[in-house]
Each structure stands twice: as structure tokens, then as C-alpha cells.
């Protein structure tokens, strides 16, 4: 009954207060999540592509470390006769996938490709990468804010980076 | 000019599978030409697939993606007859755009 009998100004103040609280409350959520995703999901990760080592590229791209997961299936040939065209595909049963990246450990720059996966897109990708020599292919899957990985060695008989 | 992008998008009613093949040299910057001079890096940086004005798949690429790149992915929410828009931009600022009908 207070609201109807009290002065109009007071009522408006209370309402404004409530709205402000609601806005702050809502605002906090996205801000809390944003930094983790911003690295991989906003724009072209120029810096990550410039890193030479796998570890530095992962750091620049995601800013966190990955743990191996058996829910990621990485499909790459045992032996690639032509390092310039190595078909590599990945699929995962992990949920809430937001990005998938491919790294080739011994390439001049480890990061090869990074894909942003919006809601409604299935976390299955096939692509073709260049490999300088026999080395590990590492795939990173960002799911529900965490980072998972799977790796496979591919033997390369003819390198694809002009070596 | 003929498009550099070739796309096949097929729907099974629920899931749309998209395959794209793009004509691009994807020069890594590590290869020398016949005269022994390095061919400068020239590669697609960003490839985008849009449906209904929303991104359904975005590829960020470095020079380690093979020449004439190929990529395959699938997404939900589209149906036969709908259109998807595909566009790329490379490190020299060149770009191309096309649309494809889902069959």
C-alpha cells in the first residue's frame, strides 16, 4: 500500500533504483565471461598466428592451457605423401563448443587455422593444411569456457613449406 | 569475373552440410620462386559463412592452410531453398563474396 499512498517522487526513485540494480546484475554476467571468449571469438587473431611455438600460439589465442580429451576425434593420415595438402578433420562430442583450432608443431608458425563455432553449428570440421615435416598435429577445442586437446603424429615425406 | 568461391550446401531436413572450395594461392612466405626470391605471404585471413544475417561459421586462417583451401562444416536451423552468404578477405585486402542456395 505504501507505493500508492506515498509521494510520487519516492516511488519513482524506488523504481529507478530497481532498474539500476537489474542492469548492474545483468551487466556483470557477460563481462565475467567475455575475456575468456574474446581471445578466440571476436576478430582475426593476428598475434596468435605470428607466434612460432605451439605453446606461445595457444597462450596468445586462448590464454589458458589445454587438457587432453578422449571426446575429440582427430582424423589425419598416418603418412602424408605431400606436406602441402594434408587432409585433417575433427569431430567432438563435447558440448557448448565455441571454437576449434589446428596447430602444427614444427611449422614455422604453429597455428594453422582457428574456427569460430556459434550456437547451432556442429563442432565437426574438415580442412587441408600444410606441414613442413613429420610432426604432431594438435587440435584444440574450446567448450564451455574450457580448453581441450587431441594430437596425432603425421609422417610427412615431402614438406609443404618450401623447405 | 567468375567467383573464386565454390560452395555446395545440402540439407537433410535438420542439418545443413556446407563444403567450400576457394581459389587462392595461399602463399606461405617461405617459398622461393624460380629466381630464388621469396614469394611474399599471400593468404586468406578470414572466411565467413552467414545465414539469415548471422555468422554460422568463421574461419581464421594463417598461411599454413593449403593452396586452394577446402573446408567442410555443418549447422542447424536452415532449410532447403534458403541462401547462405560466403565471403573472404586476404592479408592484402582482397576479398570475394558469393551466395549459395541450400539444396
Interface residues (C-beta under 8 A of the other chain):
Chain A: X44 X45 X49 X84 X85 X86 X89 X104 X107 X108 X109 X111 X112 X113 X114 X115 X116 X117 X118 X120 X121 X122 X124 X125 X126 X127 X128 X129 X130 X131 X160 X161 X162 X163
Chain B: X15 X28 X30 X31 X32 X45 X46 X54 X55 X56 X57 X58 X59 X60 X61 X62 X63 X64 X65 X66 X67 X69 X70 X71 X72 X73 X74 X75 X76 X77
